[in-house]
């Protein structure tokens, strides 16, 4: 109606309320229309009214959703026009023309107090025709952008790749995306504070790293966080922002078909890799596909359960395979240089406790790149909160709900503003395919990357638990998806705040499942022992370091909080001397394999009364009946 040839201008929801047009800051006076999702209309009016004779607000809203509407009283102000989202929908050209005609008439009627009663003089039929043409052009732009990656933006119409509309997308942000799809950096303030400003191009030579993630693992959150930590531009594998090599990192989903390697791939020698429990990553990826297919704002709606089930049965197992290939690719590419390829989990990055620590680790990695000087470490937690926990700024009941801490890194946790059903059921066969994929990755990489091993073991435990629930072997109430301890079955132990309480007259004991790093049967043995003594707990790991730290789900814990732990430390005597004073007895259950004495625990060690040795061949099964027989054999021994 008013600026038919101009690019959309966005007013950022920041203290200084900057206005951006085509990625550049402009004066508000240079535009007629601006788009914002700052709904403090009174503050905006007080701020900008002195520059104009009047300020008008046209508010799009969903009255039946308190998170997507303004207070009804605001809609009564004479300079405010509230429009329901449903009033802006159309299915064909005639519907489009009707939307424009109806909205134009509402303009004329609502703002007659300022422009005059003869609305046809200030909002003419020609202006209506111009609005229709622009919407037709926008629809063509959406079609043109359909095959582009979703980060690509058509600035004139606000259309992103995949055919989504950016001005609608910005209403529902996810994973730390800043207003208007723009990203911000941080400035350290005294005492660990920070201030969010704009990223800049590097001033000299810079060493670029890949930021690689399987789809649905927080790629844009990581993109935002890297820019905030370094103050430098980031890019993506499709170079949609035309920054080329002048970036601190390049986002990619490669080798997944949603990503690719850049043309100058041979110059990139470092990468940070982000993964997520496949039970959560695959549905998140599907929600994105569903939104694009249905022309919905990205990160606005979860697909209906029936749509998920239909897609899942066609594509989920293929995505499980692609997940495994993604991990393999990035591990093989930098296999000998773990320091140049740190592994991060989405669950840890978004966790209230571990998140700031992971952000510090990311900062330390980025600081090793040439030309990168990140923000001071003491301000990293502030940056992390601003980027990852941006929704903590949401007031009242929503803020309280979003601020609830999670004692466990929960794969079913949905850390986005999508509305809709969270149920994403899997079949037993699909869960088994995940188990096999994760177990294969563990066998291949656990000896070469401890952090990946810890992450994958946590995922495997979660998927195993989901399988037991789906197959009816445990009730949903017995699972620990909320992180709280649950009562165990008849002969089980029960966790308390002071440690582990043992049934009957049995004194406190601990079982250490020990194996050589290459032993493929150890994970089976560990899970049998966990099933007997701690069926709902996460696996505990004793790391083969001088101080023998004990970790559960990535966090240090006292060993007396558990009954079973596993380790690849072969110094049984050292572990016995360290841990025996805490218990009445410490038992060792050892998995041996092969004939090479250098890679086996000695036969002499296996003669001790508190040591049980098993061969890898005793832990192999190919079907459910054999699996049950293996478990019975171990329990009997």
C-alpha positions as CSV (number, residue, x, y, z in Angstrom):
1,X,0.0,0.0,0.0
2,X,2.6,2.6,1.1
3,X,6.1,1.4,0.0
4,X,5.5,-1.1,-2.9
5,X,9.1,-1.2,-4.1
6,X,11.0,-1.0,-0.8
7,X,12.7,-3.9,1.1
8,X,11.0,-4.7,4.4
9,X,12.4,-2.8,7.4
10,X,12.8,-4.6,10.8
11,X,12.9,-2.8,14.1
12,X,15.0,-4.9,16.5
13,X,13.7,-5.6,20.0
14,X,16.8,-4.1,21.7
15,X,17.2,-1.1,24.0
16,X,18.2,1.3,21.2
17,X,15.5,-0.1,18.8
18,X,17.7,-0.1,15.7
19,X,15.9,-0.4,12.3
20,X,17.4,-2.7,9.7
21,X,16.7,-2.7,6.0
22,X,18.5,-5.2,3.7
23,X,20.8,-5.9,6.5
24,X,21.8,-2.3,7.0
25,X,20.8,0.1,9.8
26,X,18.6,3.0,8.6
27,X,16.8,5.9,10.2
28,X,13.2,5.3,11.1
29,X,12.3,8.5,9.4
30,X,13.5,7.0,6.1
31,X,10.7,4.4,6.1
32,X,6.9,4.4,6.3
33,X,6.4,0.8,7.4
34,X,8.5,-1.1,9.9
35,X,8.1,-4.6,11.2
36,X,8.7,-5.5,14.9
37,X,7.8,-8.1,17.5
38,X,8.3,-5.7,20.3
39,X,4.7,-5.5,21.7
40,X,5.3,-2.7,24.2
41,X,3.3,-0.3,22.1
42,X,3.2,2.4,24.7
43,X,7.0,2.5,25.0
44,X,7.4,2.5,21.2
45,X,4.8,5.4,20.9
46,X,6.6,7.5,23.6
47,X,9.9,6.9,21.9
48,X,9.0,7.7,18.3
49,X,5.9,10.0,18.5
50,X,8.0,13.2,18.7
51,X,9.4,12.5,15.2
52,X,6.0,12.3,13.5
53,X,2.6,13.8,13.7
54,X,1.2,10.3,14.5
55,X,2.3,6.7,14.9
56,X,0.0,3.9,13.9
57,X,0.2,0.3,15.0
58,X,-1.1,-2.7,13.0
59,X,-0.9,-5.8,15.2
60,X,-1.2,-9.3,13.9
61,X,-2.3,-11.7,16.6
62,X,-4.0,-15.0,17.5
63,X,-6.5,-14.2,20.2
64,X,-6.8,-17.8,21.3
65,X,-3.1,-18.0,22.1
66,X,-2.0,-15.8,25.0
67,X,1.6,-16.1,23.8
68,X,0.7,-14.7,20.4
69,X,-1.6,-11.8,21.2
70,X,-1.6,-8.4,22.9
71,X,-3.8,-7.2,25.7
72,X,-7.3,-6.5,24.4
73,X,-7.2,-3.0,25.9
74,X,-4.4,-2.0,23.5
75,X,-6.7,-2.8,20.5
76,X,-9.1,-0.1,21.7
77,X,-6.7,2.7,21.1
78,X,-7.7,4.7,18.1
79,X,-4.2,4.5,16.5
80,X,-4.1,0.7,16.9
81,X,-5.6,-1.8,14.4
82,X,-5.6,-5.5,15.6
83,X,-5.8,-8.1,12.8
84,X,-6.3,-11.8,13.5
85,X,-3.8,-14.1,11.7
86,X,-6.8,-16.0,10.2
87,X,-7.9,-12.8,8.4
88,X,-4.6,-12.8,6.4
89,X,-4.9,-16.3,4.9
90,X,-5.8,-16.9,1.2
91,X,-5.8,-19.9,-1.1
92,X,-6.0,-18.3,-4.5
93,X,-5.8,-14.9,-6.3
94,X,-9.4,-14.0,-5.6
95,X,-8.8,-14.8,-1.9
96,X,-5.6,-12.6,-2.0
97,X,-7.5,-9.7,-3.5
98,X,-10.3,-10.0,-0.9
99,X,-7.7,-10.0,2.0
100,X,-6.2,-6.7,0.5
101,X,-9.6,-5.1,0.0
102,X,-10.9,-6.0,3.5
103,X,-7.7,-4.8,5.2
104,X,-7.6,-1.6,3.2
105,X,-11.1,-0.8,4.2
106,X,-10.3,-1.4,7.8
107,X,-7.4,1.0,7.5
108,X,-9.7,3.7,6.1
109,X,-12.3,3.2,8.8
110,X,-9.9,2.9,11.8
111,X,-7.6,5.8,10.9
112,X,-10.2,8.2,9.6
113,X,-9.7,10.4,12.7
114,X,-6.3,11.4,11.3
115,X,-6.6,11.1,7.5
116,X,-10.2,12.2,7.1
117,X,-13.5,10.4,6.4
118,X,-13.0,10.1,2.7
119,X,-10.6,7.2,2.9
120,X,-10.5,6.7,-0.9
121,X,-8.5,9.9,-1.1
122,X,-5.6,8.8,1.0
123,X,-5.8,5.0,0.4
124,X,-6.7,4.7,-3.2
125,X,-7.8,1.9,-5.4
126,X,-4.4,2.2,-7.2
127,X,-2.6,1.6,-3.8
128,X,-4.8,-1.5,-3.3
129,X,-3.8,-2.8,-6.8
130,X,-0.2,-2.1,-5.9
131,X,-0.6,-4.3,-2.7
132,X,-2.1,-7.1,-4.7
133,X,0.9,-7.0,-7.1
134,X,3.4,-7.1,-4.3
135,X,1.7,-10.1,-2.7
136,X,1.7,-11.9,-6.1
137,X,5.4,-11.0,-6.3
138,X,6.0,-12.3,-2.8
139,X,4.3,-15.6,-3.7
140,X,6.6,-15.9,-6.7
141,X,9.6,-15.2,-4.5
142,X,8.4,-18.0,-2.2
143,X,8.3,-20.4,-5.1
144,X,11.7,-19.2,-6.3
145,X,13.2,-19.8,-2.8
146,X,11.6,-23.2,-2.3
147,X,14.7,-25.1,-3.2
148,X,17.1,-22.7,-1.4
149,X,18.3,-23.6,2.2
150,X,16.3,-22.0,4.9
151,X,19.0,-19.6,5.9
152,X,18.8,-17.8,2.5
153,X,16.8,-14.6,2.6
154,X,15.0,-12.5,0.0
155,X,15.2,-9.1,1.7
156,X,12.6,-7.3,-0.3
157,X,9.8,-9.7,0.6
158,X,11.1,-11.2,3.8
159,X,11.1,-14.7,2.3
160,X,13.5,-17.4,3.4
161,X,14.7,-20.5,1.7
162,X,12.1,-23.3,1.7
163,X,9.4,-20.8,0.9
164,X,8.9,-19.6,4.5
165,X,8.2,-15.9,5.2
166,X,10.8,-14.3,7.4
167,X,8.5,-11.6,8.9
168,X,6.3,-14.4,10.2
169,X,9.2,-16.6,11.2
170,X,10.6,-13.9,13.5
171,X,7.5,-14.2,15.7
172,X,8.6,-17.6,16.9
173,X,12.3,-17.9,17.6
174,X,14.2,-21.0,18.6
175,X,17.7,-21.9,19.8
176,X,18.8,-18.4,20.6
177,X,18.0,-16.7,17.3
178,X,17.9,-13.0,17.8
179,X,15.1,-10.7,16.5
180,X,14.6,-10.4,12.7
181,X,16.9,-13.4,12.1
182,X,20.0,-11.3,12.8
183,X,22.7,-12.5,15.2
184,X,24.5,-10.7,17.9
185,X,27.9,-10.7,19.6
186,X,28.9,-9.8,23.2
187,X,31.1,-7.3,24.9
188,X,32.5,-8.3,28.3
189,X,31.5,-6.1,31.2
190,X,33.0,-6.0,34.8
191,X,32.2,-8.9,37.1
192,X,31.2,-11.4,34.4
193,X,28.6,-9.2,32.7
194,X,28.1,-8.9,29.0
195,X,26.4,-6.6,26.4
196,X,25.0,-7.9,23.1
197,X,26.1,-6.0,20.0
198,X,26.6,-6.8,16.3
199,X,29.2,-9.2,14.9
200,X,31.8,-7.8,12.6
201,X,34.0,-9.1,9.7
202,X,37.5,-10.2,10.7
203,X,40.1,-7.4,10.3
204,X,42.8,-9.7,9.1
205,X,43.6,-13.3,8.2
206,X,41.4,-15.8,10.1
207,X,41.4,-19.6,10.5
208,X,37.9,-20.9,9.8
209,X,36.4,-24.0,11.5
210,X,33.4,-26.0,10.5
211,X,30.4,-26.0,12.9
212,X,29.0,-29.4,11.9
213,X,25.7,-30.8,13.2
214,X,23.2,-33.4,12.3
215,X,19.9,-31.6,11.4
216,X,17.8,-30.8,14.4
217,X,20.8,-30.5,16.8
218,X,20.8,-26.7,17.3
219,X,22.8,-25.5,14.3
220,X,21.4,-21.9,14.5
221,X,21.8,-21.8,18.3
222,X,25.5,-22.7,17.8
223,X,25.8,-20.2,15.0
224,X,24.5,-17.4,17.3
225,X,26.6,-18.6,20.2
226,X,29.9,-18.6,18.1
227,X,29.2,-15.1,16.9
228,X,28.4,-13.9,20.4
229,X,31.6,-15.5,21.8
230,X,33.9,-14.2,19.1
231,X,32.4,-11.0,17.8
232,X,33.0,-12.3,14.3
233,X,30.9,-13.2,11.3
234,X,29.9,-16.8,10.8
235,X,28.8,-18.4,7.5
236,X,27.1,-21.4,6.2
237,X,27.9,-24.1,3.7
238,X,25.6,-22.5,1.0
239,X,27.2,-19.0,1.6
240,X,23.8,-17.4,1.8
241,X,25.1,-14.3,3.5
242,X,27.8,-13.9,0.9
243,X,30.6,-13.7,3.5
244,X,32.8,-16.2,1.8
245,X,35.9,-17.0,3.7
246,X,35.7,-14.0,6.0
247,X,34.0,-16.1,8.8
248,X,35.1,-17.7,12.0
249,X,33.0,-20.8,11.3
250,X,30.9,-22.4,8.6
251,X,27.7,-24.2,9.6
252,X,27.1,-27.5,7.8
253,X,25.0,-30.7,8.1
254,X,27.3,-32.6,5.7
255,X,27.4,-35.6,4.9
256,X,23.6,-35.4,5.5
257,X,21.9,-34.3,2.3
258,X,20.8,-31.1,4.0
259,X,24.4,-29.8,3.9
260,X,27.5,-29.7,1.8
261,X,31.2,-28.9,2.1
262,X,32.4,-25.5,0.9
263,X,34.4,-25.1,-2.3
264,X,37.5,-24.2,-0.2
265,X,37.1,-27.2,2.1
266,X,40.7,-28.2,1.8
267,X,41.7,-25.0,3.7
268,X,39.6,-25.9,6.8
269,X,41.5,-27.9,9.3
270,X,39.3,-27.7,12.4
271,X,35.7,-28.5,13.3
272,X,33.4,-28.5,16.3
273,X,30.7,-31.1,16.1
274,X,27.3,-31.0,17.7
275,X,25.1,-34.1,18.1
276,X,21.8,-34.8,19.8
277,X,20.0,-37.9,21.0
278,X,18.6,-39.3,17.7
279,X,15.2,-39.8,19.5
280,X,15.0,-36.0,19.7
281,X,17.0,-34.9,16.6
282,X,15.1,-36.8,14.0
283,X,11.6,-35.5,15.1
284,X,13.1,-31.9,15.3
285,X,14.3,-32.3,11.7
286,X,10.9,-33.6,10.7
287,X,9.1,-30.6,12.3
288,X,11.2,-28.4,10.2
289,X,10.3,-30.3,7.0
290,X,6.6,-30.2,8.0
291,X,6.7,-26.4,8.5
292,X,8.3,-25.8,5.1
293,X,5.9,-28.2,3.3
294,X,2.9,-26.4,4.9
295,X,4.3,-22.9,4.5
296,X,4.4,-22.3,8.2
297,X,6.8,-20.0,10.1
298,X,9.9,-22.0,11.1
299,X,9.9,-23.1,14.7
300,X,6.3,-22.3,15.1
301,X,4.4,-25.6,15.1
302,X,5.1,-29.3,15.8
303,X,3.5,-31.6,13.3
304,X,0.5,-33.7,14.3
305,X,1.3,-37.1,15.7
306,X,-0.3,-38.8,12.7
307,X,1.9,-36.8,10.3
308,X,4.9,-37.8,12.3
309,X,4.0,-41.5,12.3
310,X,3.4,-41.4,8.5
311,X,6.8,-39.8,7.9
312,X,8.6,-41.9,10.5
313,X,7.5,-45.2,9.0
314,X,8.8,-44.1,5.6
315,X,12.1,-42.3,6.5
316,X,13.1,-42.7,10.2
317,X,15.3,-45.7,9.7
318,X,17.0,-44.0,6.8
319,X,17.7,-41.0,9.1
320,X,19.1,-43.3,11.7
321,X,21.6,-44.6,9.1
322,X,22.4,-41.0,8.1
323,X,23.0,-40.1,11.7
324,X,25.6,-42.8,12.1
325,X,27.3,-41.8,8.8
326,X,27.4,-38.2,10.1
327,X,29.3,-39.2,13.2
328,X,31.6,-41.5,11.3
329,X,32.5,-38.8,8.8
330,X,33.6,-36.2,11.3
331,X,35.4,-38.7,13.5
332,X,37.3,-40.2,10.5
333,X,38.1,-36.8,9.1
334,X,40.0,-35.7,12.2
335,X,40.6,-39.0,13.8
336,X,44.2,-38.3,14.8
337,X,43.6,-34.8,16.1
338,X,40.8,-34.8,18.7
339,X,41.9,-31.4,19.8
340,X,40.9,-30.0,16.4
341,X,37.5,-31.6,16.6
342,X,35.7,-31.3,19.9
343,X,32.4,-33.0,20.4
344,X,29.4,-31.2,22.0
345,X,26.0,-32.5,22.8
346,X,22.9,-30.4,22.3
347,X,21.6,-31.6,25.7
348,X,24.7,-30.4,27.5
349,X,24.8,-27.1,25.6
350,X,21.2,-26.3,26.6
351,X,21.5,-27.7,30.2
352,X,21.2,-25.1,33.0
353,X,24.3,-26.4,34.8
354,X,26.5,-27.8,32.0
355,X,25.6,-25.3,29.4
356,X,27.9,-22.5,30.6
357,X,30.8,-25.0,31.1
358,X,30.3,-26.2,27.5
359,X,30.3,-22.7,26.2
360,X,33.6,-22.1,28.0
361,X,35.0,-25.2,26.3
362,X,33.7,-23.9,22.9
363,X,35.4,-20.5,23.6
364,X,38.7,-22.2,24.4
365,X,38.5,-24.1,21.1
366,X,37.7,-21.0,19.1
367,X,40.5,-19.1,20.8
368,X,43.0,-21.5,19.3
369,X,42.1,-20.4,15.8
370,X,44.3,-17.8,14.1
371,X,42.7,-14.3,14.2
372,X,40.1,-15.1,16.8
373,X,40.1,-13.4,20.2
374,X,36.9,-14.5,22.1
375,X,35.2,-12.7,24.9
376,X,36.8,-13.1,28.4
377,X,35.9,-16.5,30.0
378,X,34.3,-14.9,33.1
379,X,31.7,-13.3,30.8
380,X,31.0,-16.5,28.8
381,X,28.1,-17.7,31.2
382,X,26.4,-14.3,30.6
383,X,26.7,-14.7,26.9
384,X,25.4,-18.3,27.1
385,X,22.3,-17.2,29.0
386,X,21.6,-14.3,26.5
387,X,21.9,-16.6,23.5
388,X,20.8,-20.1,24.6
389,X,18.4,-19.1,27.4
390,X,17.0,-16.0,25.8
391,X,13.5,-17.2,26.6
392,X,14.3,-16.6,30.3
393,X,13.3,-13.0,29.4
394,X,9.7,-14.1,28.9
395,X,7.6,-12.8,31.8
396,X,5.3,-14.4,34.4
397,X,4.1,-17.9,34.1
398,X,6.0,-18.7,30.9
399,X,9.2,-17.6,32.4
400,X,8.7,-19.8,35.5
401,X,7.9,-22.7,33.2
402,X,10.9,-22.2,31.0
403,X,13.3,-21.7,33.9
404,X,12.6,-25.0,35.4
405,X,16.0,-26.7,35.8
406,X,16.6,-30.3,34.6
407,X,18.5,-32.6,36.8
408,X,19.1,-34.9,33.9
409,X,19.8,-34.1,30.3
410,X,16.5,-35.3,29.0
411,X,16.2,-36.3,25.3
412,X,12.5,-35.7,25.3
413,X,13.0,-32.1,26.5
414,X,11.7,-29.6,23.9
415,X,13.7,-26.3,24.2
416,X,11.8,-24.4,21.5
417,X,8.8,-22.2,21.2
418,X,7.0,-24.6,18.9
419,X,3.4,-25.3,19.8
420,X,1.7,-28.6,19.3
421,X,2.0,-32.2,20.4
422,X,5.3,-33.4,21.8
423,X,4.6,-37.1,21.5
424,X,6.9,-38.7,19.0
425,X,6.5,-42.4,19.4
426,X,8.8,-45.0,17.8
427,X,8.2,-48.7,17.0
428,X,10.4,-51.3,18.8
429,X,12.1,-52.0,15.4
430,X,13.0,-48.4,15.0
431,X,14.4,-48.2,18.5
432,X,16.4,-51.3,17.9
433,X,17.9,-49.8,14.8
434,X,19.0,-46.8,16.9
435,X,20.5,-49.2,19.5
436,X,22.4,-51.0,16.8
437,X,23.6,-47.7,15.3
438,X,24.7,-46.3,18.6
439,X,26.4,-49.5,19.7
440,X,28.3,-49.7,16.4
441,X,29.5,-46.1,16.9
442,X,30.6,-46.9,20.5
443,X,32.5,-50.0,19.4
444,X,34.2,-48.0,16.7
445,X,35.1,-44.8,18.5
446,X,34.8,-45.1,22.3
447,X,38.5,-46.0,22.7
448,X,39.5,-43.0,20.7
449,X,37.3,-40.2,22.0
450,X,36.2,-40.3,25.7
451,X,33.7,-37.5,25.4
452,X,31.9,-39.0,22.4
453,X,31.9,-42.3,24.3
454,X,30.2,-40.7,27.3
455,X,27.6,-38.9,25.1
456,X,26.7,-42.0,23.1
457,X,26.5,-44.2,26.2
458,X,23.9,-41.7,27.6
459,X,22.0,-41.9,24.3
460,X,22.1,-45.6,24.3
461,X,20.8,-45.8,27.8
462,X,17.9,-43.5,26.9
463,X,17.0,-45.5,23.8
464,X,17.2,-48.8,25.7
465,X,14.9,-47.4,28.3
466,X,12.4,-46.3,25.6
467,X,12.6,-49.7,24.0
468,X,11.8,-51.4,27.4
469,X,8.8,-49.0,27.8
470,X,7.5,-49.6,24.3
471,X,7.8,-53.4,24.6
472,X,6.1,-53.4,28.0
473,X,9.1,-54.7,29.9
474,X,8.9,-51.6,32.2
475,X,6.1,-49.2,32.8
476,X,6.4,-45.5,31.7
477,X,6.3,-44.6,35.4
478,X,9.4,-46.6,36.1
479,X,11.5,-44.7,33.5
480,X,13.5,-41.7,34.7
481,X,12.7,-39.2,31.9
482,X,12.3,-36.4,34.5
483,X,15.6,-37.1,36.1
484,X,14.2,-38.2,39.5
485,X,15.1,-41.5,41.1
486,X,12.4,-44.2,40.9
487,X,11.8,-47.3,43.1
488,X,13.4,-50.4,41.7
489,X,12.0,-53.9,41.4
490,X,12.1,-56.6,44.1
491,X,15.8,-57.1,44.7
492,X,16.9,-53.7,43.6
493,X,18.6,-51.0,45.6
494,X,17.2,-47.5,46.1
495,X,19.1,-44.2,45.8
496,X,19.0,-41.8,48.7
497,X,20.5,-38.3,49.2
498,X,23.4,-39.8,51.2
499,X,24.4,-42.6,48.9
500,X,23.0,-46.1,48.2
501,X,21.0,-48.0,50.7
502,X,21.3,-51.8,50.4
503,X,18.5,-54.3,51.2
504,X,18.6,-56.8,54.1
505,X,21.8,-57.3,56.1
506,X,24.1,-56.7,53.1
507,X,26.7,-54.0,53.7
508,X,27.6,-51.4,51.1
509,X,29.5,-52.8,48.1
510,X,30.4,-51.7,44.6
511,X,30.9,-53.5,41.3
512,X,33.4,-52.3,38.7
513,X,33.0,-53.7,35.2
514,X,36.5,-53.5,33.7
515,X,37.5,-54.2,30.1
516,X,40.2,-53.3,27.6
517,X,39.3,-50.3,25.3
518,X,38.8,-52.5,22.3
519,X,36.5,-55.0,24.0
520,X,33.1,-55.0,22.1
521,X,31.3,-57.2,24.7
522,X,31.8,-54.8,27.5
523,X,28.8,-52.6,26.8
524,X,26.5,-55.7,26.9
525,X,28.1,-56.8,30.2
526,X,27.7,-53.3,31.7
527,X,24.0,-53.2,30.8
528,X,23.3,-56.6,32.3
529,X,24.9,-55.5,35.6
530,X,23.0,-52.2,35.4
531,X,19.8,-54.1,34.8
532,X,20.3,-56.3,37.9
533,X,21.3,-53.6,40.3
534,X,20.4,-50.1,38.9
535,X,17.9,-50.7,36.0
536,X,16.9,-47.1,35.7
537,X,20.2,-45.3,36.3
538,X,22.6,-43.9,33.8
539,X,25.9,-45.7,33.3
540,X,28.7,-44.5,35.6
541,X,32.3,-44.3,34.2
542,X,35.6,-44.5,36.1
543,X,38.0,-42.7,33.8
544,X,41.5,-44.1,33.3
545,X,43.2,-40.9,34.6
546,X,45.6,-40.6,37.6
547,X,42.9,-39.4,40.0
548,X,40.3,-42.0,38.7
549,X,37.4,-39.5,38.4
550,X,33.9,-41.0,38.4
551,X,31.4,-39.5,36.0
552,X,27.7,-40.1,35.3
553,X,26.0,-38.5,32.3
554,X,29.0,-36.2,31.9
555,X,29.1,-35.0,35.5
556,X,31.5,-35.8,38.3
557,X,29.8,-37.8,41.1
558,X,30.9,-39.6,44.3
559,X,31.3,-43.3,43.6
560,X,29.2,-44.3,46.6
561,X,26.1,-42.8,44.9
562,X,26.2,-45.8,42.5
563,X,26.5,-49.6,42.7
564,X,27.8,-50.4,39.2
565,X,30.5,-48.5,37.2
566,X,32.5,-49.3,34.2
567,X,36.1,-48.6,33.2
568,X,38.8,-49.3,30.7
569,X,41.5,-48.8,33.4
570,X,43.4,-52.1,33.6
571,X,45.1,-51.4,37.0
572,X,42.7,-53.4,39.1
573,X,44.9,-53.2,42.2
574,X,45.1,-49.3,42.1
575,X,41.3,-49.1,41.9
576,X,40.8,-51.6,44.7
577,X,43.1,-49.6,47.0
578,X,41.4,-46.3,46.2
579,X,37.8,-47.5,46.5
580,X,37.8,-50.4,49.0
581,X,37.9,-48.1,52.1
582,X,34.5,-46.7,51.1
583,X,32.7,-50.1,51.0
584,X,32.5,-53.5,52.7
585,X,33.7,-55.0,49.4
586,X,34.5,-54.0,45.8
587,X,33.9,-56.6,43.1
588,X,35.4,-56.6,39.6
589,X,33.5,-58.2,36.6
590,X,36.0,-58.4,33.7
591,X,35.3,-58.8,30.0
592,X,38.2,-60.4,28.2
593,X,38.7,-61.0,24.5
594,X,41.3,-62.3,22.1
595,X,44.5,-64.3,22.9
596,X,47.1,-61.5,23.0
597,X,48.2,-61.3,26.7
598,X,49.0,-57.6,26.2
599,X,45.3,-57.0,25.6
600,X,43.8,-59.3,28.3
601,X,43.5,-59.3,32.0
602,X,45.7,-62.0,33.5
603,X,44.4,-65.4,34.4
604,X,46.0,-65.0,37.9
605,X,43.9,-61.9,38.4
606,X,40.8,-63.9,37.6
607,X,41.5,-66.2,40.5
608,X,40.8,-63.6,43.2
609,X,37.6,-64.2,45.1
610,X,36.1,-60.7,44.3
611,X,36.9,-61.0,40.6
612,X,34.7,-62.6,37.9
613,X,36.2,-62.9,34.4
614,X,34.0,-63.5,31.3
615,X,35.0,-64.0,27.7
616,X,33.6,-61.8,24.9
617,X,32.2,-64.9,23.3
618,X,29.9,-65.4,26.3
619,X,28.3,-62.0,25.6
620,X,27.3,-62.4,21.9
621,X,23.7,-62.9,20.8
622,X,21.8,-62.5,17.6
623,X,18.2,-62.7,18.8
624,X,16.0,-62.2,21.8
625,X,16.2,-65.8,23.1
626,X,20.0,-65.7,22.9
627,X,20.0,-62.3,24.6
628,X,18.0,-63.8,27.5
629,X,20.4,-66.8,27.7
630,X,23.5,-64.5,27.9
631,X,21.9,-62.5,30.7
632,X,21.0,-65.7,32.7
633,X,24.6,-67.0,32.2
634,X,26.1,-63.8,33.5
635,X,23.7,-63.6,36.5
636,X,24.4,-67.3,37.4
637,X,28.2,-66.8,37.3
